[in-house]
Amino acid sequence: MTKNRQLITIMETIIYNFRSETRDISPTIKATMRELQGLYPFQSISLYLFNPDLERLDRKYLVNKWGVLESDNDASEADSTAYVNLIGDTNTSYDRNDEFLFIPLRMDNRPVGILIASNKVESQPYLEHLKKIEQKFGMSNNPNDLSGQEITDGVTADLVTIGKALAIGIAGLSMAVKRKIDIEKMETVNRMIVDLIGTLDLEKLLSKLLQNTVRDLRFDRTRLYMADLPGKKLHGKFQYDLFESLKEISNETFPFNDQETNPFEEEKQKYLSDNLEYSSLIRIIPLRTHNTVIGFLRADNLISKQPITDQSLQYLNMMVSQASIAIENARLYREIEELAIHDGLTGLYNVRHFYEKLGSELERKARYNYDISLLIIDIDHFKKVNDSNGHLSGDQVLQSVGKTIGGIIRNSDIAARYGGDEFIVLIIKTDFETSRHIAERIWETIGRLEFEHNHEKFSIHASIGGVTAGSSHTDPKTIIELADRALYEAKRKGRNRICWH
């Protein structure tokens, strides 16, 4: 086969393979470089590809005269700068001397890379590499025996032609791959957004947001902070990292008002003093709804030290923008749920929700064999309060009693407004003595409350009926009836007292 025919064959191989490849350009490039080395036996042929994110050239492929191929990302900063300048000069199609031939690779005047053919044994590391080849294949590594292809005008013209084909192929396939990656990434982001918007549990939504940012957008770590606007504080919620570790960061707080765009500025300046790469490794994105900042998502690559690209930031902004809407929806849903289970006046649970809690708690009691107590609290002569002082005063009394009960019981206990002037309390995992003590504290505190109407002060009292349910009490209706009987007994004996069944 003539050299011209071989050259045409290489060109056809480049065009066919780059059109048929869908993802990885390496096999085609490697095959082309082997063909070139066979046709033009230089000491070595190297291919550097342009990295647009870092604006530099990285050596990706090197083939020597025996067809032994290396692939790496190494290039000295000085060489890379010189090569970038060369491919940036659109008036230059090649540069050469007796030892090197430089072929810039461009597509529509945009840098793609550079092809370098060399007849020089460049460095001691290269000689060391040849020694390894000798040991493995029994080949000579004497530099005096290493004659190479003479760099003539004809060879130069051939490699310029090959370089143009390579540039078109690499740039075209890179764009096709990038478009495919872009489409896939967009589809991933859209799936994440749909998933977030469909999640109405706020805590689950926040954790999903962080996990998606690390797993799908490939950040090392994310942290989420939510704003407490009345308190002018920013509170940490969760952190998630590439080790798939989700943890709470509620101990982290920052001063904040809704006019600030980055409350982490002080931390940033402190970090910059030790790490000048900070600005390229971390991004802080505000979560906004109705032009109000409700929190911040902080994403970083401080572990891998990989700079955050503009494209990654674009995807992150898209997701955070939609996540802000999802968070607002989840908050509204939580508020609606809270309204559905709470009494609007006192803030305690409503009786319907109390019944649900009582039923589930009795099931747990039967399974784990512990005591619970139930109190029914009635404000004595409440009708007289309304008749004498008006319903606004009556509402004030109910609110104060509800606040009193809520402040005395534990977080594990359950309190609800039972009726007009009655309250009901479930005391969990307590014996009779402890439950009786809690009932006495509620009764005494209510008796010390003072109110005022038309400059006249008045006070109230309460009657309480209680029951401690042992292992034999499993029916909600029965337990409530027993507490109700105890309350009736307290009223029969003159009110303002506690009776226990």
C-alpha positions in Angstrom: 0.0 0.0 0.0 1.4 3.4 -1.0 1.9 6.1 1.7 -0.8 8.2 0.1 -3.2 5.2 0.3 -2.3 4.7 3.9 -2.9 8.4 4.6 -6.3 8.1 3.0 -7.0 5.0 5.1 -6.1 6.9 8.3 -8.4 9.7 7.3 -11.3 7.3 6.6 -10.7 5.6 9.9 -10.9 8.9 11.8 -14.1 10.0 10.0 -15.8 6.6 10.4 -14.8 6.0 14.0 -15.6 9.4 15.2 -19.0 9.3 13.6 -19.8 5.9 15.1 -18.4 6.6 18.6 -21.1 7.6 21.0 -19.2 8.2 24.3 -15.5 7.4 24.6 -13.1 9.1 22.1 -10.1 7.3 23.5 -10.2 4.1 21.3 -10.3 6.1 18.1 -7.5 8.5 19.1 -5.3 5.6 20.2 -5.9 3.7 16.9 -5.2 6.8 14.9 -1.9 7.5 16.7 -0.7 3.9 16.3 -1.5 4.3 12.5 0.5 7.5 12.4 3.4 6.0 14.2 3.5 3.1 11.8 3.4 5.5 8.8 5.8 8.1 10.2 8.3 6.5 12.6 9.0 9.4 14.9 10.7 8.9 18.3 7.3 9.8 19.7 4.0 11.4 18.9 2.0 13.1 21.6 -1.5 14.5 21.7 -2.5 17.2 24.1 -6.2 18.1 24.5 -7.4 21.5 25.5 -9.2 21.7 28.9 -11.6 24.7 28.6 -12.4 24.7 32.3 -8.8 25.2 33.3 -7.7 26.9 30.1 -4.7 24.7 29.6 -3.5 21.7 27.6 -3.1 18.2 29.2 -1.1 15.5 27.5 -3.5 12.6 27.1 -1.7 10.3 24.7 1.9 9.4 23.8 3.0 6.7 21.4 6.7 5.9 20.7 8.3 4.3 17.7 7.4 0.8 18.9 3.8 1.6 19.3 3.9 1.6 23.1 1.1 3.9 24.2 0.9 6.0 27.4 -2.0 8.1 28.6 -1.8 10.7 31.4 -2.7 14.2 32.3 0.8 15.6 32.8 2.1 18.7 31.2 4.5 21.3 32.6 2.9 24.7 33.2 5.5 26.3 30.9 4.9 23.9 28.1 1.1 24.1 28.5 1.2 27.9 28.3 3.4 27.8 25.2 1.2 25.3 23.5 -2.0 27.3 24.3 -0.4 30.4 22.8 0.4 28.3 19.7 -3.1 27.0 19.1 -4.5 30.4 19.9 -2.6 31.9 16.9 -5.1 31.1 14.1 -2.7 32.2 11.4 -0.3 29.4 12.2 -1.0 25.9 10.9 2.2 24.4 12.2 5.6 25.1 13.8 8.7 23.0 13.4 12.4 22.6 13.7 14.8 19.7 13.2 13.5 17.8 16.2 9.9 18.8 16.7 6.8 19.3 14.6 3.9 21.1 16.3 0.4 20.8 14.7 -2.3 23.0 16.4 -5.8 21.4 16.3 -8.6 23.9 15.9 -12.3 23.8 15.1 -13.9 27.0 13.9 -10.9 28.8 15.3 -11.6 27.3 18.7 -8.7 25.4 20.4 -9.0 21.6 20.4 -5.5 20.4 21.2 -2.0 20.0 19.7 -0.3 17.1 18.0 3.5 17.0 18.6 5.8 14.7 16.6 9.4 14.4 17.9 12.7 13.0 16.8 14.3 13.8 20.2 14.9 11.5 23.1 13.6 14.2 25.4 14.6 13.5 28.9 15.9 11.1 31.4 12.4 9.8 32.4 11.9 9.0 28.7 15.2 7.0 28.7 14.1 5.2 31.9 10.9 4.3 30.1 12.9 2.8 27.2 14.9 0.7 29.7 11.6 -0.8 30.9 10.7 -1.6 27.3 14.1 -3.3 26.8 13.6 -5.4 29.9 10.1 -6.4 28.8 10.7 -6.9 25.1 14.5 -7.3 24.7 14.7 -4.1 22.6 17.7 -1.8 22.4 17.6 1.4 24.4 20.8 2.9 23.0 20.0 6.5 22.0 22.5 6.4 19.2 20.4 3.6 17.6 17.2 5.7 17.8 16.9 7.2 14.4 13.5 8.8 13.5 11.4 10.2 10.7 12.9 13.2 9.0 10.7 16.3 9.3 10.2 17.3 5.7 7.7 19.5 3.9 5.8 16.5 2.7 5.5 14.9 6.2 4.5 18.3 7.6 1.7 18.7 5.0 0.5 15.1 5.7 0.3 15.7 9.5 -1.4 19.1 9.1 -4.1 17.2 7.0 -4.4 14.5 9.7 -4.5 17.2 12.4 -7.4 18.9 10.7 -9.3 15.6 10.5 -8.5 14.9 14.2 -9.6 18.4 15.3 -13.0 18.0 13.5 -13.5 14.5 14.8 -12.5 15.3 18.4 -14.4 18.6 18.6 -17.5 17.1 16.9 -17.6 14.0 19.1 -16.8 16.0 22.2 -19.8 18.3 21.4 -22.0 15.3 20.7 -20.9 13.7 23.9 -21.4 16.9 25.8 -24.9 17.3 24.4 -25.7 13.8 25.4 -24.3 14.4 28.9 -26.2 17.7 29.1 -29.4 16.0 28.1 -28.8 13.2 30.6 -27.9 15.7 33.3 -31.0 17.8 32.6 -33.1 14.7 32.8 -31.4 13.8 36.1 -32.1 17.4 37.5 -35.7 17.2 36.3 -36.2 13.9 38.0 -34.7 15.3 41.2 -37.0 18.4 41.0 -40.1 16.2 40.5 -39.1 14.1 43.4 -38.6 17.1 45.6 -41.8 18.8 44.7 -43.7 15.5 45.3 -42.3 15.3 48.9 -44.5 17.0 51.5 -42.6 15.9 54.6 -40.3 18.8 55.3 -37.5 16.9 57.0 -37.5 14.2 54.3 -37.5 16.9 51.7 -34.5 18.7 53.1 -32.4 15.5 53.4 -33.3 14.5 49.8 -32.1 17.9 48.6 -28.7 17.4 50.1 -28.4 13.8 49.0 -29.3 14.6 45.4 -26.7 17.4 45.3 -24.0 15.0 46.3 -25.1 11.8 44.5 -26.3 13.3 41.2 -24.6 16.7 40.9 -21.3 15.2 42.1 -20.5 17.7 44.9 -18.3 16.4 47.8 -20.5 17.8 50.6 -23.6 19.9 51.1 -25.0 21.7 54.2 -28.4 23.3 54.6 -29.2 26.2 56.8 -32.8 27.5 57.4 -33.6 31.1 58.4 -35.4 32.1 61.6 -36.4 35.6 60.5 -38.1 36.7 63.8 -35.0 35.6 65.7 -32.6 36.9 63.1 -30.7 33.7 63.1 -29.6 31.1 60.6 -29.8 27.5 62.0 -28.0 24.5 60.6 -30.3 21.6 59.6 -28.4 18.8 57.9 -25.0 17.9 56.3 -24.5 15.2 53.7 -21.2 14.2 52.1 -19.7 11.8 49.5 -19.3 9.1 52.2 -23.1 9.0 52.3 -23.2 10.3 55.8 -26.3 12.4 56.8 -26.0 14.2 60.1 -27.7 17.1 61.9 -25.8 20.3 62.3 -28.3 22.1 64.7 -25.4 23.4 66.8 -24.3 25.7 63.9 -25.9 29.2 64.0 -25.1 32.5 62.3 -26.5 36.0 62.7 -28.9 36.7 59.8 -31.4 39.1 58.4 -33.3 38.7 55.1 -31.3 41.4 53.4 -28.0 39.5 53.6 -26.9 37.4 50.7 -24.0 35.6 52.4 -23.9 35.3 56.2 -20.8 33.1 55.9 -18.5 36.0 54.8 -16.5 36.0 58.1 -15.9 32.2 57.8 -15.0 32.7 54.1 -12.3 35.2 54.9 -10.9 33.0 57.7 -10.7 30.1 55.3 -9.1 32.1 52.5 -6.2 32.9 54.7 -5.2 29.2 54.6 -6.7 28.2 51.3 -6.6 30.4 48.2 -8.7 27.9 46.2 -11.7 28.5 48.4 -13.6 30.6 45.9 -13.4 27.8 43.2 -14.3 25.0 45.6 -17.4 26.2 47.4 -20.7 27.8 46.5 -23.4 29.2 48.7 -26.9 29.5 47.1 -29.8 31.3 48.8 -33.2 29.6 48.9 -35.8 32.3 48.2 -39.6 32.4 48.2 -41.5 35.6 47.4 -38.2 37.6 47.3 -37.5 36.5 50.9 -34.4 34.4 51.8 -35.6 31.3 53.7 -32.2 29.6 53.9 -29.0 28.7 52.2 -27.6 25.6 50.6 -23.8 25.3 50.8 -22.1 22.9 48.4 -18.3 22.3 48.2 -15.6 20.2 46.8 -13.2 20.7 49.7 -12.4 17.0 49.8 -11.6 16.3 46.2 -10.3 19.8 45.5 -12.1 19.7 42.1 -13.0 23.3 41.0 -16.8 23.8 40.7 -17.6 24.4 37.0 -20.1 26.9 35.7 -22.2 24.1 34.4 -22.4 22.4 37.8 -23.3 25.7 39.3 -26.0 26.2 36.7 -27.6 22.8 37.5 -27.3 23.5 41.3 -29.1 26.9 40.9 -31.9 25.2 38.9 -32.4 22.6 41.6 -32.2 25.1 44.5 -34.7 27.4 42.8 -37.3 24.6 42.5 -36.4 23.2 45.9 -37.3 26.6 47.4 -40.8 26.2 46.0 -41.0 22.6 47.3 -39.9 23.7 50.8 -42.5 26.4 50.8 -45.1 23.9 49.8 -44.0 21.5 52.5 -44.2 24.2 55.1 -47.7 25.2 54.0 -48.7 21.5 54.1 -47.3 21.2 57.6 -49.1 24.3 58.7 -52.4 22.9 57.3 -51.7 19.6 59.1 -51.0 21.5 62.3 -54.3 23.5 62.0 -56.1 20.2 61.4 -54.9 18.6 64.7 -54.7 21.7 66.9 -57.3 23.8 68.7 -57.2 27.3 67.2 -57.7 29.1 70.5 -55.4 27.3 73.0 -52.8 25.8 70.7 -53.3 22.4 72.3 -54.4 19.3 70.3 -58.0 19.0 69.3 -60.1 16.1 70.7 -60.1 14.1 67.5 -56.3 14.0 67.3 -56.2 13.2 71.1 -58.5 10.1 70.5 -56.0 8.9 67.8 -53.0 9.4 70.1 -54.8 7.7 73.0 -55.7 4.6 70.9 -52.1 4.2 69.6 -50.6 4.8 73.1 -52.9 2.1 74.6 -51.7 -0.4 72.0 -48.1 0.4 72.9 -48.9 0.1 76.6 -50.3 -3.3 76.1 -47.2 -4.4 74.2 -44.6 -3.0 76.6 -46.6 -3.2 79.9 -46.3 0.3 81.3 -48.8 2.6 83.1 -50.5 5.7 81.8 -52.7 8.2 83.5 -55.5 10.3 82.1 -56.8 13.7 83.5 -59.9 15.6 82.7 -59.7 19.2 83.8 -62.8 21.4 84.1 -62.8 25.2 84.8 -65.2 25.8 87.7 -68.1 28.2 87.0 -66.7 29.1 83.6 -70.2 30.2 82.4 -70.1 32.8 85.1 -66.8 34.2 83.8 -68.4 34.6 80.3 -71.6 36.1 81.6 -69.9 38.6 84.0 -66.8 39.6 82.0 -67.7 38.8 78.4 -66.5 36.1 75.9 -63.2 37.9 75.3 -62.3 37.4 79.0 -63.5 33.8 78.7 -61.1 33.3 75.7 -58.3 34.8 77.7 -59.0 32.3 80.5 -59.0 29.3 78.2 -55.7 30.5 76.5 -54.0 30.9 79.9 -55.2 27.5 81.2 -54.1 25.8 77.9 -50.6 27.5 78.2 -50.4 26.5 81.9 -51.1 22.8 81.1 -48.7 22.8 78.1 -46.0 24.3 80.2 -46.2 21.7 83.0 -46.6 18.4 81.2 -43.6 16.7 79.5 -42.9 16.6 75.8 -43.9 12.9 75.7 -47.3 13.7 77.3 -50.4 14.8 75.3 -52.8 17.6 76.1 -56.0 18.6 74.2 -58.9 20.9 74.6 -61.7 18.5 75.4 -64.8 20.7 75.2 -65.9 24.3 75.8 -64.2 24.7 79.2 -62.6 21.2 79.6 -59.2 19.9 78.9 -57.9 16.3 78.7 -54.3 15.2 79.4 -52.6 11.8 78.8 -49.5 11.2 81.0 -47.3 8.5 79.5 -45.1 5.9 81.4 -45.8 7.2 84.9 -47.1 5.5 88.0 -50.0 6.9 90.2 -47.7 9.0 92.5 -46.0 10.8 89.7 -49.3 11.4 87.8 -51.0 12.7 90.9 -48.1 15.1 91.4 -48.4 16.5 87.9 -52.2 16.9 88.4 -51.6 18.8 91.6 -49.1 21.2 89.9 -51.7 21.9 87.2 -54.5 22.5 89.7 -52.3 24.7 92.0 -51.0 26.8 89.0 -54.5 27.4 87.6 -55.6 28.5 91.1 -52.8 31.2 91.1 -53.7 32.7 87.7 -55.0 36.3 87.9 -57.1 38.1 85.3 -58.5 41.6 85.0 -61.7 43.0 83.5 -62.8 46.7 83.7 -60.0 47.3 86.2 -61.3 44.5 88.5 -59.2 41.4 89.1 -60.6 38.0 89.2 -59.3 34.4 89.5 -60.4 30.9 88.6 -60.3 27.4 90.0 -60.4 24.0 88.4 -61.7 20.5 89.2 -59.7 17.5 88.0 -60.6 13.9 87.6 -57.9 11.3 87.1 -57.3 7.6 86.5 -54.2 5.5 86.2 -54.6 2.7 83.7 -52.9 -0.5 84.4 -52.5 -3.6 82.3 -56.2 -4.4 82.4 -57.3 -1.1 80.9 -57.0 -1.2 77.1 -60.2 0.4 75.9 -60.1 4.2 75.3 -63.8 4.7 76.0 -63.5 2.9 79.3 -60.5 5.0 80.5 -62.2 8.3 79.6 -65.4 7.2 81.4 -63.4 6.4 84.6 -61.7 9.8 84.5 -65.0 11.5 83.9 -66.5 9.7 86.9 -63.6 11.0 89.0 -64.3 14.6 87.7 -68.0 14.2 88.6 -66.9 13.2 92.1 -64.7 16.3 92.4 -67.6 18.5 91.4 -70.1 16.7 93.7 -67.7 17.3 96.7 -67.7 21.1 96.0 -65.3 21.6 93.1 -61.8 23.1 93.2 -60.2 19.7 94.0 -58.7 16.6 92.5 -60.4 13.2 92.7 -58.8 9.9 91.4 -60.6 6.8 90.4 
